[in-house]
Amino acid sequence: MCRTARPDFSLVFPPAPRWVRTAREAVRTALTAAHREELADTALLLTSEAVTNAINACRTSGCSAPVTLHADWAPGGELQVLVHDDAPGAPRMGRPYPERGESGRGLLLISACATDWGVCQHGPGPGEAVWFRLAR
Protein backbone atom coordinates (compact mmCIF):
# COMPACT_ATOMS: atom_id res chain seq x y z
CA MET A 1 0.00 0.00 0.00
CA CYS A 2 2.99 2.27 -0.12
CA ARG A 3 1.47 4.15 -3.01
CA THR A 4 0.51 7.71 -2.19
CA ALA A 5 0.93 9.38 -5.55
CA ARG A 6 -2.25 11.37 -5.01
CA PRO A 7 -3.32 11.18 -1.37
CA ASP A 8 -6.48 13.02 -0.42
CA PHE A 9 -4.43 14.88 2.15
CA SER A 10 -0.95 14.97 3.64
CA LEU A 11 0.42 16.46 6.82
CA VAL A 12 4.14 17.12 7.34
CA PHE A 13 5.35 17.91 10.85
CA PRO A 14 8.46 17.81 13.04
CA PRO A 15 9.08 14.69 15.12
CA ALA A 16 7.64 16.20 18.31
CA PRO A 17 4.97 14.59 20.53
CA ARG A 18 2.69 17.63 20.41
CA TRP A 19 1.95 16.79 16.74
CA VAL A 20 0.19 13.51 17.55
CA ARG A 21 -3.01 15.38 18.37
CA THR A 22 -2.82 17.44 15.17
CA ALA A 23 -2.41 14.28 13.09
CA ARG A 24 -5.36 12.66 14.86
CA GLU A 25 -7.55 15.74 14.30
CA ALA A 26 -6.63 15.84 10.60
CA VAL A 27 -7.85 12.25 10.23
CA ARG A 28 -11.01 13.08 12.22
CA THR A 29 -11.70 15.99 9.85
CA ALA A 30 -11.26 13.73 6.82
CA LEU A 31 -13.67 11.17 8.28
CA THR A 32 -16.25 13.83 9.06
CA ALA A 33 -15.98 15.34 5.58
CA ALA A 34 -16.48 11.88 4.04
CA HIS A 35 -19.40 11.07 6.38
CA ARG A 36 -17.46 8.07 7.72
CA GLU A 37 -17.63 8.83 11.45
CA GLU A 38 -18.19 5.13 12.21
CA LEU A 39 -14.46 4.62 11.59
CA ALA A 40 -13.40 7.44 13.91
CA ASP A 41 -12.58 5.60 17.15
CA THR A 42 -10.39 2.99 15.48
CA ALA A 43 -8.85 5.39 12.94
CA LEU A 44 -7.86 7.89 15.62
CA LEU A 45 -6.36 5.20 17.85
CA LEU A 46 -4.30 3.72 15.00
CA THR A 47 -3.22 7.13 13.75
CA SER A 48 -2.03 8.01 17.26
CA GLU A 49 -0.06 4.78 17.49
CA ALA A 50 1.56 5.07 14.04
CA VAL A 51 2.49 8.74 14.52
CA THR A 52 3.79 8.14 18.05
CA ASN A 53 5.94 5.26 16.78
CA ALA A 54 7.39 7.47 14.04
CA ILE A 55 8.11 10.33 16.43
CA ASN A 56 9.71 8.00 18.97
CA ALA A 57 11.87 6.38 16.28
CA CYS A 58 13.09 9.80 15.18
CA ARG A 59 13.75 11.01 18.67
CA THR A 60 15.61 7.83 19.65
CA SER A 61 17.84 7.89 16.56
CA GLY A 62 18.42 11.64 16.52
CA CYS A 63 16.57 12.03 13.23
CA SER A 64 15.27 15.57 12.77
CA ALA A 65 13.59 15.11 9.38
CA PRO A 66 9.85 15.66 9.37
CA VAL A 67 7.28 12.91 9.78
CA THR A 68 4.69 12.66 7.01
CA LEU A 69 1.12 11.38 7.22
CA HIS A 70 -0.75 10.62 3.99
CA ALA A 71 -4.40 9.58 3.92
CA ASP A 72 -6.78 8.69 1.14
CA TRP A 73 -9.86 6.70 0.30
CA ALA A 74 -9.50 3.42 -1.58
CA PRO A 75 -11.94 2.71 -4.41
CA GLY A 76 -13.91 0.40 -2.09
CA GLY A 77 -14.32 3.14 0.50
CA GLU A 78 -11.52 2.03 2.83
CA LEU A 79 -9.57 4.68 4.68
CA GLN A 80 -5.84 4.32 4.01
CA VAL A 81 -3.28 6.01 6.26
CA LEU A 82 0.49 5.96 5.81
CA VAL A 83 2.96 7.46 8.30
CA HIS A 84 6.60 7.87 7.20
CA ASP A 85 9.71 8.86 9.13
CA ASP A 86 13.39 9.00 8.16
CA ALA A 87 14.69 7.16 11.22
CA PRO A 88 17.03 4.27 10.34
CA GLY A 89 15.75 0.74 10.77
CA ALA A 90 12.33 -0.77 10.38
CA PRO A 91 9.52 -0.70 12.91
CA ARG A 92 9.03 -4.15 14.32
CA MET A 93 6.47 -5.95 16.35
CA GLY A 94 7.19 -8.16 19.28
CA ARG A 95 9.80 -6.13 21.10
CA PRO A 96 9.92 -7.05 24.76
CA TYR A 97 8.11 -4.52 26.88
CA PRO A 98 7.30 -4.34 30.57
CA GLU A 99 3.96 -5.89 31.46
CA ARG A 100 2.67 -2.61 32.84
CA GLY A 101 4.71 -0.34 30.56
CA GLU A 102 3.15 2.37 28.46
CA SER A 103 5.04 1.68 25.23
CA GLY A 104 5.86 -1.09 22.80
CA ARG A 105 2.34 -2.06 21.76
CA GLY A 106 1.64 0.29 18.84
CA LEU A 107 2.12 -2.23 16.03
CA LEU A 108 0.24 -4.87 18.01
CA LEU A 109 -2.76 -2.54 18.22
CA ILE A 110 -2.51 -1.68 14.55
CA SER A 111 -2.31 -5.34 13.55
CA ALA A 112 -5.26 -6.23 15.77
CA CYS A 113 -7.58 -3.41 14.71
CA ALA A 114 -6.80 -2.61 11.06
CA THR A 115 -8.42 -4.31 8.09
CA ASP A 116 -4.92 -4.57 6.62
CA TRP A 117 -1.54 -3.04 7.53
CA GLY A 118 2.17 -3.24 6.86
CA VAL A 119 5.59 -1.64 6.83
CA CYS A 120 7.21 -0.52 3.59
CA GLN A 121 9.90 1.65 2.03
CA HIS A 122 8.49 5.01 1.06
CA GLY A 123 10.08 8.08 -0.42
CA PRO A 124 13.66 8.76 -1.42
CA GLY A 125 15.19 8.97 2.07
CA PRO A 126 16.00 6.40 4.68
CA GLY A 127 13.38 5.15 7.03
CA GLU A 128 10.18 3.32 6.48
CA ALA A 129 6.45 3.82 6.63
CA VAL A 130 3.73 2.11 8.62
CA TRP A 131 0.40 1.98 6.80
CA PHE A 132 -3.05 0.70 7.63
CA ARG A 133 -6.48 0.39 6.04
CA LEU A 134 -9.85 0.49 7.71
CA ALA A 135 -13.10 -0.69 6.18
CA ARG A 136 -16.62 -0.45 7.49
FENSULGI-V774447 format. One record per helix or strand of 2 or more residues. SS is the DSSP state (A for helix, B for strand). FROM is the first residue (numbers start at 1). LEN is the number of residues. If there is no record, write none. Layout:
ss;from;len
SS;FROM;LEN
SS;FROM;LEN
This chain:
ss;from;len
B;9;5
A;19;15
A;37;25
B;67;7
B;79;6
A;106;8
B;116;5
B;129;6
